[in-house]
Amino acid sequence: MSRRTSVSLALLLATLCAGGAAAQEQRPAAETLTRFEVPEARQAVAVSDRFFYAIDNRTLVKLDKTTGKAVAKWEGPKAGPILHLDSGVVRDGKLYTAHSNYPDWPMTSSIEVWDAETLKHLESHSFGIDRGSFTWLDRDPQGRWWGAFANYNRVFDKSPVAYGNKYATQLVRFNADWSVAEAFVYPDALVAKFQDMSNSGGAFGPDGRLYISGHDNAELYVVAPPEMGAVMVWQETIPLEIAGQGFAFDPAQPGVVWGMIRGKAGAASQVTVSRLPPAK
């Protein structure tokens, strides 16, 4: 084989690999159905058949899905054990929340579980110092729990270095005892979309696929485990009216997503309800 032929083949392979890395589909933007002003919606939204839940660092508010009226609230003390609730999901009458000590160091995380009806705290599982800052969890159609341990490139006042490294963010599948069965990372091109932050939300859609969000972008990303290796496959990008953070699929309306836009400059946060366009 001549040197020129060898170089040409190398260029062709590089082009094919680059195309494969960016082969995810771009869906049309989601349709916004309605919005609610909810001051406590600063980290995430969870949803059940009749209610939605606004989540802030130390606050949970249960609201009627039709009127947006609050019907229950839990708020932890400033000096209490709950520091940073990051997202939540309602399963079997329980509200499961991802919790961490963000932005304190070293990173510690736990799962906190509440009664979805009364917001009474039911149970806790501590990861201690683990793979990063736990940001979300959900159960797949096979009944297995998944979640993400985020790391960040942003530097906070308490540390002279970045809060982890965003490329060290890990998606994990849990065993029944919350030990890690397997772990994956996201492709570099997707991690770049997180800017200096990380993967803030995740949920399995009615199609059984995994959707995730970053910290700021008005997009959802569909990812899937690889056939080989440890890097998730980025399949789709879907624009919708959110600003990253935690989101949830509506169990009563397939394809409808509840998300949030954090209020700035004195404006109230908004909970948005959007219908995803069908996959191609």
Residue, then its C-alpha position, 0 to 999 in steps of 0.5 A: m500500500s502506498r503512503r498516499t493510499s494509507v493517508s487517504l484511508a486514514l482521512l476517510l476513517a477519521t471522517l467516518c468516526a467524526g460523523g458517527a460521533a455527531a450522528q444524533e438526530q435533531r427533533p423539532a422543538a416541543e410544544t409548550l402547553t402551559r406554564f405555572e409560576v412556582p417560586e420553589a421550582r429552582q432545582a427540579v419538577a416531579v409529577s404524578d397522576r394528579f399532582f406535580y412537585a416543585i423541588d428546591n434545595r431544602t423544600l418540597v411543594k406538592l401542587d395540583k396539576t390543574t390549578g397550580k395550587a399548593v396542597a402540601k409543603w415540606e421545608g428543612p431547617k437551614a442547619g439540618p441534614i438536607l442541603h441540596l435536593d436536586s431532582g425527584v421522581v414519583r414511583d409507587g406512591k413515593l417521591y424519590t429525591a437525589h440529594s447532595n451537599y453541593p457545593d461543599w467539599p468533599m462531595t457526599s450524596s444520598i437518596e431521600v424518600w418521601d410519602a408522595e401524598t403527605l410529604k412525610h420523610l420515609e427513608s434514606h440511603s447514604f452513598g457517603i463520599d462516592r463518584g460525585s454529586f448525586t443529581w437524579l434517579d429513575r427506574d427503567p421499564q425493567g424495574r432497575w434504578w439508574g442515576a447520575f453522579a455529576n462533577y463540575n468544572r466550575v470553581f466555587d469560593k470554598s475551593p481553589v480548584a474545579y468542583g470535580n471534573k465534568y468529564a468524570t460525570q458518571l451514569v450508573r445502574f444500581n443493584a437492588d441494594w443501591s450498590v453500583a451494577e455498572a457505570f458509564v460516561y457521556p461522550d465528550a461532545l455531549v459533556a461539552k453541552f453542559q458548559d462548566m456544569s453537568n448532567s442535572g436531570g434524567a428520566f425514562g420516557p414512555d418509549g423506554r428510552l433514557y432522556i437527560s438534561g444539562h444544567d442550563n440548555a433548553e434541550l433534552y438529550v436521548v442516550a443509550p448504553p453502548e454495545m461495547g465499552a463505557v461511553m453512552v451513545w447520544q441518539e437525539t436532541i430535543p429543544l423544549e422550554i426549560a432551562g436544564q435542571g430536573f424534569a419528569f414525564d407525566p404518567a397520565q399524558p404520554g410524551v408530556v414533559w414537566g420542566m422548569i425555568r429558574g427565576k432571575a432578577g426577582a422573577a418567579s420560577q416557572v414550571t413548564v409543561s411541554r409535549l414532545p414531538p414524535a421520534k422520526 
